[in-house]
Amino acid sequence: MIAQDIERRSEAPSLAGAEWLKRPATLAVLDALNGDGVETRAVGGAVRNALLGLAVTEIDLAATAEPEKVMALAERAGLKTVPTGIDHGTVTVIANGAPFEVTTLRRDVETFGRHAKVAYTTSWEEDARRRDFTLNALYADRNGNVFDPLGGYGDVMAGRVRFIGDAEARIMEDYLRILRFFRFHAYYGKGAMDKEGLRASVKLRGGLEQLSAERVAGEMRRILAAPGAAGAVEALFDHGLLTNVLGGVPRLVRFERLVAIEEAHGLARNSALRLAVLAVFVEEDVARLAERLRLSNAEQAVLAFATGDGDAALPDEAKAKSHLYRLGPDDYRARLLLAWADAGATPDDAGWRNALALPERWQAPIFPIGGNDVMALGEIKGPEIGALLKRLEQDWIASGFALDRDELLARTSTLIAARR
């Protein structure tokens, strides 16, 4: 029997006609999992983002049916299923190549950290009350009707990130919710952070030490890439959480400079780059953060750029072209932005803006000669060839890439002759 314990709140508008609800994959799954005594609704992020007019990518679903029945109904409709978290009531249904996590309505029977003991229910309100924040406890059915058992819609529109029920109790169920509280405020919050949630997060911050490096790193990446990252990072520092997470003293001013530069020029928010400018000063910082946050090799490479090597001259055209030639466009921009933040120049500084635009107006040339050219000019081989080419390339770069092939070959002959 479908529970009828929640009425639709009149202040939450219908999402009928929303693009994500009309997608063939979404309709296929919702059609398969509704009817025959079963009700399935979208829940959480998809509903929240739709109400805010934001993009909806992942669509999570909640169902009154238990996992085995969910799988049976989906397979009967010709959809593929994967028991991704069946022990916790979650299966993944795949339609048109798109995955949908479907979780049976649950209520907490006993909580002990992240791994709570749960029981299935058909009560939408019970399911809502075990979630973290009110803005994540919103549901929408196939027709776009929004169900709001805990007043989440008002919080969504007001930009309030508020724990469901007692904030301390919610956090003790999973200490990662401390970082999630800051992360959700960085994405959806307006004005001051919720006092009760902030107070509980600060009081229980020691619980972060119980979390795996991977889980902490995942939340930090999201915080750093958030629209409100600057405010969230400052709040984490002001309330004594950031230093413990990073294992060192953050460089807030440099971080704020980078954020301002990125925003002024409409650049993508890069969490690795932001971590580099926030937490790296010397090479030892890279190793510490790599171990503490289990960073990938690619992330470590970005962090290494922040150790500094005299890049303050980057606005100089010759210096900028040299870097672009050696690094390629992506790494060049990363190094440029870090140097810009270090230099303290304003986001509208003409020299730095010109250097930032260099990859769009100048394509690095290809070095005109190679090893075979060198060998053809004399009896030289092995390491000597590499050393000679390196010297010639340096001369070529120093010339502003002006030396042509003939000039380089002539210089090669001269250098070979001088070796005899």
N, C-alpha and C positions, 0 to 999 in steps of 0.2 A: 504493500500500500504506500502511496506517495504521501509524504508528510505535508501537512498544510499549516505548519506552525508559523509561517512567515507571510505577511502580506506585502505587496509592492508598495514602497514609499512613494507618495505622490510627488515629492520634490526631485526624485531621480528621473530624468527624462528617458523616454524610450530610445533604444539604439536600433530600432527597426530601420533597415536600409543601410546600415553600416557596411562598408566594403568588406571587412574581414568576416562578417557574418554571412555574406553572400558568396564567399569563395566556394567553388565546387567541393573542395576537400572538407571545409568546415561543415557544409550542408550534408555531405555524405556521412560524416561521423555522427552528427547530431540526429540525423534521420534514423541511423542504425541503432542509436542508444536512447531513443525516446519512444514511449508506448509500451504496451504489454506490462503495465505496472511499474515501469522504470522511467525516471526523469533524470536528464543530464543537462547541466548548465555550464557555461563558461564561468570561470572564477578568477579573481585576482587581477593580475597585471593587464590582461586584455581588456577587461571591463573598465578598470581605472584609466588606462590610457585613452580608451575610446571616449570616455566622458570628458577628458581633457583635450580631445582633438589631436592626440599624439598618435604616432604610428603604432600599429599592432603587428608584432612579428610572431612571437610564440603565443599559442592559445592553449591554456590549461583548462581541463574540464573536471567537474565534480559530478558524481553519479550516485543515485540511491541504490544501484545494484552492486553486489559484491564482485570482486575481480573475475571470478570464474564465469559469471553470467555476462559481464562486460565483454570478455573475450569471445564467448559463444555468440552473443548478439552481433559483434563486429564481424566475426568470421562468417556468420550466416549471410551478412550483407556483402561478402566478398572482400573484406578489408583484412589486411595483415595485422597481427598482434604480436607484441613482444612483452614477456613478463618482467619488465625492467625492475620493478620494486614490489612484486606481488605480495611479499611478506608484510609490507606496510600499506597494502591496498592500492598500489599503483601499477597500471599496465600502460603500455604505449600502443596506440592505434595509429596505423599509417594509412593515409588516403592520398592518392595522387602524389606519392613521394613525400608528403608532409607529415611529420610526427605530431601526435596529440597525446599528452600525458593525461590519463583519466584516473582519478583517485576516488575511491568509494568514500562517501561521507563518514567521518570518524568523530569520536569523542575520546578525550583522554581519560583513561582509567587510573593510570599511575604515571608520574613523570619522574625521570631520573636523567637529567641532562638531555642531550640531543635525542637519545633513543627512548622515547616514551612508549609505554604500553597503551595500546589503543583498542577500542572496540568499534565495530561498524554500527552505524545508526542510519535512520532515515530522516533525521531532524536536521534541517538546514541551519537552524540556529546553533545547535550543538557543534556542528562542523565549523561554523563561523567563529565560535568562541575559543577554539583551540588555535586559531591563527595568530600572527604576530601583531599586525597593525590594522586599525579599522579600515584604512584605505585599500587593504588587500582582502577584505571580507565582503566583497561585492560580487553578485552573481547576475548573469544574464541568460535568459532562455533563448531558444531557437528563434523566437519572434522579436527579440530585442527588448523584452520586458526586463527591467532591472529590479533585483531584489536586494534590499539593504537592511539586514537585520540589526546592525549595530551602529547605525548613523554614520557609516563610512562616506556616503556621498557628500555630506556637509563638510567633512574633514578634507576630502579630495579637493573640493572647490575653494576651500579656505586656505589650502596649503598647510594643513596641520598633520604632522606625523605623530600619531597617538597610539600607544600600546593598547591592546584589548585587555580590559580588566586591570589587574594589579601589575604595574610595570616591573617590579622586582620579581614577581612570580614568573612572568613571561621570560625575563632574561635568564633566570636560573634554569629554565627548561633548556636553554641553548644560549651560551654566552656570546655566540657570534651575533646575536641580536643587538648587542651593543654597537658593533660596527655597522650593522644593517640600519640601525636607528639614524646614525650620522649619514649613511649613504642615501637612504630614502629622503632625508631632509635636503641633501645636496641636489637631488633630482626634482623633488616635488614640493619642498617646503617654501613657505613665504613667511618672512618676519622671523621673530625669535623662535627658538626650538621649544618644544613642549617641556614645561618645567619638571613635571613628574618623571617623564622619560629621561630627561637629562640628569636629574638627581639620582635616579636608579642606576643609570649607566656609569656615572662617576663612582657611586658607592660600590658597585660590583665589578669595577674595572679589573680587579685582580683575576677574575675568572677568565680573562683573555689568555692568560698563561696556560690554561688547560687545552686550548685549541690547537689543532695541527697547523703547521706552517702554511700548508696549501690552502686551508680555508681562510686564514687571515689574509694571505696574499691575494686571494680571489676578491675579497671585499675591498682591500686597499686599491686594487686596480680599478674597481668600479667607482670608488670614491674619487680617485685622482682624475678619472675621465668624466666626472659629472659636470653639468653646467654650473653648479654651485660649489665646485671643488675648493675654491679659495676660502670661502666661509667655513666649509666643513673641516678643512685642514687646520684652520686657525682655531676652531672650537675644540678639535681634538687636542691641540697643543695647550690651549688655555686651561683645559680641564684635566691635564695630566695623563692623557692616554697616548699621545703620538710618540713621545720619546721612548716609551716602553715597547711600542709596536715596532719602531724602526731600530731600536737598540743604539741610538745616537741622537745628537742634538740636530734638529732640522734647521734649514736655512730658509726661513719663512719669507724674507724680503725678496730673495732671488726667485723663489717659487711664485710669489705674487707678480713679479716682473714678467716672468714667462707667460703666466696666464693672461696678463694684460696684452702682451704682444700677440698671442694666439687669437684672442678675441678680437683685437683691433683689425687683424688681417684675415679673419674667417678661416683659420687653420683648424684642421682636425685635432681633437684632444688626444694626445698620445700619453698613455699612463706611464710607460717606461721613461719617456723623456721628462715627464713631470716628476717622477720619482728621482731621476738623476739630479735634476736641479734642486730638489728639496733636500736630498739626503747624502749626496756625494761631494766630497772635497778632495780626498786623496785616494790612491789605489786601494788602500786597505778597506775603505768604505764599500767598494764594489764587492770584494770578497765577503764582507760581513753581511751585506744585504742579500747576496746570492744564496748564502747559507741560511739566513734567517727566513727568507721568503721563497726559497726554492725557485729562484728565477731561471728562466730559460737562457740558453747561450745568446740568443738574439737580444734579450733584454739586458744581459750583462754587457754586451757590446755597446749598447746605447749608453749605459751607465758609465762605461769607461771614457766616453767622450767628455764627461763632466770633470775629469781630473785636471784639465787645463794644460795647455802647452803654448801659450802665447797667441791665442787666436784673437786677441783684441784688435789685431790689424785686419780682420776679415772684411770690413767695409772697403778696404783698398781693393781696387779692381783686379790687380795682378794676383794678390793674395787669394782673393775669392775664387778666381779662375783656377788657380793651382789646387785649391781644396776640392773644387767641383770635379776637376779632372781625376784626382786621385781617389775620391770617395764615391762618386756617383751622386745623382740627384737626391735620393732619400737620406743617405748619411750626411751629405753636405748640409741639407736643411736642418737636420738634428744638431749638428755641430754648430751651425750658424746661430740657431736659436739659443743654445746654451751659452755661447759666447756673448750674444746680445744681452741676455739676462745678466751675465757677469759684468758686462761693461756698464750697466746702469743707464744706458741710453733710453730715451722715451720710445714708445711704440711708433711714433710718427717720425722718428729720426730719418732723414732723407738718405743718408749713407747706408744704413742698415736695411732700409726698405729696398734700396737699389740692389744690394747684395742678395736679399731674399728672392728678388725677381730674376736673378741671373739664370737659373735653369730654363726659364721660359724664353729668354732672349739670346742665349748663347749655348751652343752644343759643343761639348768638349771634343776636340779632334782626336784622331788616332795617330799614335806615334809612327812616323813614316818609315822607319827601318827596323829590321829584326836581326836575329842571329845569323841567318844565311847571308845577309848583306855584309856583315862583319867578316865572316869566314872567307867570303869571296875576295876580300881585299888584302888578305895576308895570312900567314901561318899563325893562327891564334885559335885557341879552343878552350873548352872547359870553363872553369871559374873566371878566366880572364874575359871571356865574351860577356858574361853577365855583368862584371864590374865595368867594362867599357860601355855597354848599353846603358847602364845606370847613370854613368857620368854624362853620356850624350843626352839622355832624357832630361837630366837636370839642367843642362845647358839650353835645351829646347824649351823647357818650361820657363827658365829665366829670361828667355828672349821674348816671352809673351806668345809662345807657340809660333813664332814668326819664321824660324829656320825651316827651309824646305828640305826635301829629300836630298837634292844635290849638295846643298850646303852641309848637311849632316854627314853625307858620305865623304865629302872632302875633309871634314873635321876628323872623321874616323881614320882616314888614311894617315893624317898627320899624327894622330895619337898612337897608331900602330907603329909608325916609323920611329916615334920617340921611345918606344919600348925596346927597340933592337940595340 
